Each structure stands twice: as structure tokens, then as C-alpha cells.
Amino acid sequence: MTTTEMVAPETSVQLGDLIAVSDPDQGAEWMGKVVGIKHQLEAGAAPTILTIRRPINA
């Protein structure tokens, strides 16, 4: 299962990193593997969009 998270501009995250995801809409904090990174420019913001593979049992 994969999920997409928008975060503040982030340059230290790399593909394959394991990260903790804390999103109130998804329940308790869980660990996932970064499988996609996209930097986006918007008016007044430059978010980083991470695609994270979430283990099935999480």
C-alpha cells in the first residue's frame, strides 16, 4: 500500500529512507519507506511530496 504526504520543503530525504509518518487522518504513527519524491512550486509555497510505501500490517 502506498500513500502520498505533502511536507515542508525537504532536501535531506532520499529514496529508500525509512520514515515515521504521523498523520491524524491515518490513525497511529507508522513507519514507511520513501519510494517517490517530488518538489513542487506553488504561489507562496514549495512543498515536497513524498510517496511512502506502508507495510500491509501497519
Biopython code that builds the backbone (N, CA, C, O; Angstrom):
import numpy as np
from Bio.PDB.StructureBuilder import StructureBuilder

atoms = [
    (1, "MET", "N", (0.844, -1.166, 0.000)),
    (1, "MET", "CA", (0.000, 0.000, 0.000)),
    (1, "MET", "C", (0.895, 1.237, 0.000)),
    (1, "MET", "O", (1.868, 1.290, 0.752)),
    (2, "THR", "N", (0.582, 2.231, -0.831)),
    (2, "THR", "CA", (1.352, 3.471, -0.836)),
    (2, "THR", "C", (0.448, 4.635, -0.482)),
    (2, "THR", "O", (-0.761, 4.603, -0.711)),
    (3, "THR", "N", (1.057, 5.652, 0.075)),
    (3, "THR", "CA", (0.336, 6.863, 0.436)),
    (3, "THR", "C", (1.189, 8.053, 0.027)),
    (3, "THR", "O", (2.407, 7.929, -0.098)),
    (4, "THR", "N", (0.569, 9.192, -0.179)),
    (4, "THR", "CA", (1.277, 10.407, -0.552)),
    (4, "THR", "C", (1.107, 11.430, 0.552)),
    (4, "THR", "O", (-0.005, 11.663, 1.024)),
    (5, "GLU", "N", (2.200, 12.037, 0.962)),
    (5, "GLU", "CA", (2.198, 13.046, 2.017)),
    (5, "GLU", "C", (2.865, 14.310, 1.507)),
    (5, "GLU", "O", (3.904, 14.237, 0.851)),
    (6, "MET", "N", (2.288, 15.465, 1.796)),
    (6, "MET", "CA", (2.881, 16.741, 1.449)),
    (6, "MET", "C", (3.540, 17.287, 2.713)),
    (6, "MET", "O", (2.907, 17.377, 3.765)),
    (7, "VAL", "N", (4.818, 17.651, 2.598)),
    (7, "VAL", "CA", (5.567, 18.161, 3.746)),
    (7, "VAL", "C", (6.228, 19.477, 3.385)),
    (7, "VAL", "O", (6.253, 19.871, 2.218)),
    (8, "ALA", "N", (6.764, 20.159, 4.394)),
    (8, "ALA", "CA", (7.519, 21.390, 4.152)),
    (8, "ALA", "C", (8.695, 21.047, 3.238)),
    (8, "ALA", "O", (9.098, 19.886, 3.170)),
    (9, "PRO", "N", (9.256, 22.039, 2.532)),
    (9, "PRO", "CA", (10.381, 21.744, 1.649)),
    (9, "PRO", "C", (11.433, 20.899, 2.368)),
    (9, "PRO", "O", (11.881, 21.251, 3.459)),
    (10, "GLU", "N", (11.816, 19.799, 1.759)),
    (10, "GLU", "CA", (12.717, 18.840, 2.401)),
    (10, "GLU", "C", (13.732, 18.344, 1.378)),
    (10, "GLU", "O", (13.364, 17.794, 0.340)),
    (11, "THR", "N", (15.014, 18.543, 1.682)),
    (11, "THR", "CA", (16.048, 18.098, 0.749)),
    (11, "THR", "C", (16.887, 16.948, 1.302)),
    (11, "THR", "O", (17.699, 16.382, 0.571)),
    (12, "SER", "N", (16.711, 16.590, 2.571)),
    (12, "SER", "CA", (17.544, 15.540, 3.153)),
    (12, "SER", "C", (16.947, 14.144, 2.997)),
    (12, "SER", "O", (17.636, 13.160, 3.265)),
    (13, "VAL", "N", (15.703, 14.028, 2.578)),
    (13, "VAL", "CA", (15.065, 12.724, 2.408)),
    (13, "VAL", "C", (15.506, 12.119, 1.078)),
    (13, "VAL", "O", (15.562, 12.810, 0.061)),
    (14, "GLN", "N", (15.821, 10.815, 1.095)),
    (14, "GLN", "CA", (16.244, 10.118, -0.112)),
    (14, "GLN", "C", (15.367, 8.900, -0.343)),
    (14, "GLN", "O", (14.758, 8.377, 0.590)),
    (15, "LEU", "N", (15.304, 8.449, -1.596)),
    (15, "LEU", "CA", (14.580, 7.224, -1.908)),
    (15, "LEU", "C", (15.141, 6.085, -1.057)),
    (15, "LEU", "O", (16.356, 5.958, -0.900)),
    (16, "GLY", "N", (14.263, 5.271, -0.519)),
    (16, "GLY", "CA", (14.672, 4.136, 0.296)),
    (16, "GLY", "C", (14.738, 4.436, 1.779)),
    (16, "GLY", "O", (14.839, 3.510, 2.583)),
    (17, "ASP", "N", (14.684, 5.713, 2.169)),
    (17, "ASP", "CA", (14.708, 6.062, 3.593)),
    (17, "ASP", "C", (13.469, 5.506, 4.292)),
    (17, "ASP", "O", (12.382, 5.479, 3.715)),
    (18, "LEU", "N", (13.640, 5.067, 5.530)),
    (18, "LEU", "CA", (12.513, 4.695, 6.372)),
    (18, "LEU", "C", (12.168, 5.911, 7.213)),
    (18, "LEU", "O", (13.038, 6.488, 7.865)),
    (19, "ILE", "N", (10.889, 6.306, 7.200)),
    (19, "ILE", "CA", (10.476, 7.482, 7.948)),
    (19, "ILE", "C", (9.227, 7.187, 8.768)),
    (19, "ILE", "O", (8.438, 6.305, 8.432)),
    (20, "ALA", "N", (9.066, 7.933, 9.836)),
    (20, "ALA", "CA", (7.859, 7.842, 10.658)),
    (20, "ALA", "C", (6.828, 8.799, 10.083)),
    (20, "ALA", "O", (7.141, 9.951, 9.782)),
    (21, "VAL", "N", (5.603, 8.325, 9.932)),
    (21, "VAL", "CA", (4.520, 9.143, 9.398)),
    (21, "VAL", "C", (3.498, 9.359, 10.501)),
    (21, "VAL", "O", (2.953, 8.404, 11.054)),
    (22, "SER", "N", (3.246, 10.611, 10.812)),
    (22, "SER", "CA", (2.283, 10.968, 11.842)),
    (22, "SER", "C", (1.210, 11.831, 11.184)),
    (22, "SER", "O", (1.383, 13.040, 11.033)),
    (23, "ASP", "N", (0.115, 11.210, 10.798)),
    (23, "ASP", "CA", (-0.981, 11.889, 10.117)),
    (23, "ASP", "C", (-2.269, 11.533, 10.854)),
    (23, "ASP", "O", (-2.686, 10.376, 10.826)),
    (24, "PRO", "N", (-2.907, 12.497, 11.511)),
    (24, "PRO", "CA", (-4.113, 12.212, 12.292)),
    (24, "PRO", "C", (-5.207, 11.513, 11.482)),
    (24, "PRO", "O", (-6.003, 10.762, 12.047)),
    (25, "ASP", "N", (-5.259, 11.747, 10.166)),
    (25, "ASP", "CA", (-6.273, 11.109, 9.332)),
    (25, "ASP", "C", (-6.003, 9.619, 9.113)),
    (25, "ASP", "O", (-6.892, 8.883, 8.684)),
    (26, "GLN", "N", (-4.769, 9.169, 9.408)),
    (26, "GLN", "CA", (-4.397, 7.775, 9.175)),
    (26, "GLN", "C", (-4.227, 6.980, 10.469)),
    (26, "GLN", "O", (-3.752, 5.845, 10.435)),
    (27, "GLY", "N", (-4.602, 7.551, 11.591)),
    (27, "GLY", "CA", (-4.502, 6.836, 12.866)),
    (27, "GLY", "C", (-3.138, 7.003, 13.500)),
    (27, "GLY", "O", (-2.507, 8.053, 13.384)),
    (28, "ALA", "N", (-2.691, 5.956, 14.170)),
    (28, "ALA", "CA", (-1.428, 5.996, 14.913)),
    (28, "ALA", "C", (-0.232, 6.157, 13.973)),
    (28, "ALA", "O", (-0.301, 5.819, 12.792)),
    (29, "GLU", "N", (0.862, 6.679, 14.523)),
    (29, "GLU", "CA", (2.094, 6.844, 13.761)),
    (29, "GLU", "C", (2.555, 5.487, 13.223)),
    (29, "GLU", "O", (2.416, 4.469, 13.901)),
    (30, "TRP", "N", (3.104, 5.474, 12.001)),
    (30, "TRP", "CA", (3.598, 4.237, 11.407)),
    (30, "TRP", "C", (4.890, 4.510, 10.654)),
    (30, "TRP", "O", (5.198, 5.662, 10.348)),
    (31, "MET", "N", (5.645, 3.467, 10.354)),
    (31, "MET", "CA", (6.904, 3.581, 9.617)),
    (31, "MET", "C", (6.672, 3.158, 8.172)),
    (31, "MET", "O", (5.940, 2.205, 7.905)),
    (32, "GLY", "N", (7.298, 3.870, 7.246)),
    (32, "GLY", "CA", (7.174, 3.535, 5.836)),
    (32, "GLY", "C", (8.455, 3.848, 5.086)),
    (32, "GLY", "O", (9.334, 4.541, 5.598)),
    (33, "LYS", "N", (8.556, 3.329, 3.863)),
    (33, "LYS", "CA", (9.732, 3.507, 3.015)),
    (33, "LYS", "C", (9.417, 4.522, 1.918)),
    (33, "LYS", "O", (8.396, 4.411, 1.240)),
    (34, "VAL", "N", (10.297, 5.510, 1.746)),
    (34, "VAL", "CA", (10.113, 6.533, 0.709)),
    (34, "VAL", "C", (10.381, 5.900, -0.658)),
    (34, "VAL", "O", (11.480, 5.409, -0.915)),
    (35, "VAL", "N", (9.365, 5.914, -1.537)),
    (35, "VAL", "CA", (9.502, 5.333, -2.874)),
    (35, "VAL", "C", (9.328, 6.379, -3.976)),
    (35, "VAL", "O", (9.452, 6.054, -5.157)),
    (36, "GLY", "N", (9.045, 7.618, -3.608)),
    (36, "GLY", "CA", (8.908, 8.691, -4.581)),
    (36, "GLY", "C", (9.071, 10.047, -3.925)),
    (36, "GLY", "O", (8.599, 10.266, -2.809)),
    (37, "ILE", "N", (9.745, 10.963, -4.624)),
    (37, "ILE", "CA", (9.953, 12.321, -4.114)),
    (37, "ILE", "C", (9.679, 13.297, -5.256)),
    (37, "ILE", "O", (10.184, 13.130, -6.366)),
    (38, "LYS", "N", (8.873, 14.314, -4.968)),
    (38, "LYS", "CA", (8.567, 15.336, -5.977)),
    (38, "LYS", "C", (8.591, 16.700, -5.287)),
    (38, "LYS", "O", (7.962, 16.884, -4.245)),
    (39, "HIS", "N", (9.305, 17.638, -5.863)),
    (39, "HIS", "CA", (9.327, 19.010, -5.350)),
    (39, "HIS", "C", (8.416, 19.829, -6.250)),
    (39, "HIS", "O", (8.462, 19.707, -7.474)),
    (40, "GLN", "N", (7.599, 20.654, -5.640)),
    (40, "GLN", "CA", (6.586, 21.393, -6.389)),
    (40, "GLN", "C", (6.672, 22.872, -6.042)),
    (40, "GLN", "O", (6.922, 23.228, -4.890)),
    (41, "LEU", "N", (6.469, 23.722, -7.018)),
    (41, "LEU", "CA", (6.432, 25.162, -6.769)),
    (41, "LEU", "C", (4.993, 25.642, -6.887)),
    (41, "LEU", "O", (4.316, 25.384, -7.882)),
    (42, "GLU", "N", (4.540, 26.338, -5.861)),
    (42, "GLU", "CA", (3.200, 26.924, -5.851)),
    (42, "GLU", "C", (3.334, 28.357, -5.363)),
    (42, "GLU", "O", (4.351, 28.724, -4.774)),
    (43, "ALA", "N", (2.328, 29.153, -5.600)),
    (43, "ALA", "CA", (2.355, 30.541, -5.129)),
    (43, "ALA", "C", (2.525, 30.560, -3.615)),
    (43, "ALA", "O", (1.658, 30.079, -2.885)),
    (44, "GLY", "N", (3.633, 31.113, -3.144)),
    (44, "GLY", "CA", (3.872, 31.259, -1.720)),
    (44, "GLY", "C", (4.315, 29.993, -1.008)),
    (44, "GLY", "O", (4.429, 30.003, 0.218)),
    (45, "ALA", "N", (4.570, 28.899, -1.727)),
    (45, "ALA", "CA", (4.987, 27.650, -1.079)),
    (45, "ALA", "C", (5.807, 26.805, -2.040)),
    (45, "ALA", "O", (5.729, 26.970, -3.257)),
    (46, "ALA", "N", (6.584, 25.911, -1.482)),
    (46, "ALA", "CA", (7.357, 24.961, -2.291)),
    (46, "ALA", "C", (7.376, 23.617, -1.566)),
    (46, "ALA", "O", (8.416, 23.193, -1.061)),
    (47, "PRO", "N", (6.217, 22.946, -1.515)),
    (47, "PRO", "CA", (6.159, 21.697, -0.756)),
    (47, "PRO", "C", (6.912, 20.545, -1.438)),
    (47, "PRO", "O", (7.114, 20.531, -2.652)),
    (48, "THR", "N", (7.311, 19.596, -0.612)),
    (48, "THR", "CA", (7.868, 18.346, -1.098)),
    (48, "THR", "C", (6.774, 17.299, -0.949)),
    (48, "THR", "O", (6.135, 17.212, 0.099)),
    (49, "ILE", "N", (6.557, 16.507, -1.989)),
    (49, "ILE", "CA", (5.531, 15.469, -1.949)),
    (49, "ILE", "C", (6.241, 14.124, -1.905)),
    (49, "ILE", "O", (6.980, 13.771, -2.825)),
    (50, "LEU", "N", (6.013, 13.377, -0.834)),
    (50, "LEU", "CA", (6.633, 12.079, -0.652)),
    (50, "LEU", "C", (5.629, 10.965, -0.904)),
    (50, "LEU", "O", (4.506, 11.012, -0.402)),
    (51, "THR", "N", (6.027, 9.968, -1.674)),
    (51, "THR", "CA", (5.216, 8.754, -1.822)),
    (51, "THR", "C", (5.874, 7.717, -0.921)),
    (51, "THR", "O", (7.064, 7.428, -1.047)),
    (52, "ILE", "N", (5.082, 7.165, -0.014)),
    (52, "ILE", "CA", (5.607, 6.276, 1.017)),
    (52, "ILE", "C", (4.900, 4.932, 0.924)),
    (52, "ILE", "O", (3.672, 4.860, 0.883)),
    (53, "ARG", "N", (5.698, 3.867, 0.893)),
    (53, "ARG", "CA", (5.145, 2.515, 0.894)),
    (53, "ARG", "C", (4.920, 2.110, 2.349)),
    (53, "ARG", "O", (5.845, 2.069, 3.160)),
    (54, "ARG", "N", (3.667, 1.816, 2.643)),
    (54, "ARG", "CA", (3.274, 1.443, 4.002)),
    (54, "ARG", "C", (3.117, -0.066, 4.069)),
    (54, "ARG", "O", (2.411, -0.647, 3.244)),
    (55, "PRO", "N", (3.760, -0.711, 5.036)),
    (55, "PRO", "CA", (3.593, -2.157, 5.174)),
    (55, "PRO", "C", (2.114, -2.510, 5.383)),
    (55, "PRO", "O", (1.378, -1.761, 6.023)),
    (56, "ILE", "N", (1.695, -3.635, 4.848)),
    (56, "ILE", "CA", (0.293, -4.072, 4.957)),
    (56, "ILE", "C", (-0.137, -4.221, 6.419)),
    (56, "ILE", "O", (-1.277, -3.914, 6.766)),
    (57, "ASN", "N", (0.776, -4.692, 7.273)),
    (57, "ASN", "CA", (0.416, -4.933, 8.671)),
    (57, "ASN", "C", (0.481, -3.692, 9.542)),
    (57, "ASN", "O", (0.263, -3.781, 10.750)),
    (58, "ALA", "N", (0.778, -2.521, 8.952)),
    (58, "ALA", "CA", (0.878, -1.276, 9.752)),
    (58, "ALA", "C", (-0.483, -0.627, 9.901)),
    (58, "ALA", "O", (-0.601, 0.421, 10.536)),
]
sb = StructureBuilder()
sb.init_structure("model")
sb.init_model(0)
sb.init_chain("A")
sb.init_seg("    ")
for serial, (resi, resn, name, xyz) in enumerate(atoms, 1):
    if name == "N":
        sb.init_residue(resn, " ", resi, " ")
    sb.init_atom(name, np.array(xyz, "f"), 0.0, 1.0, " ", f" {name:<3s}", serial, name[0])
structure = sb.get_structure()
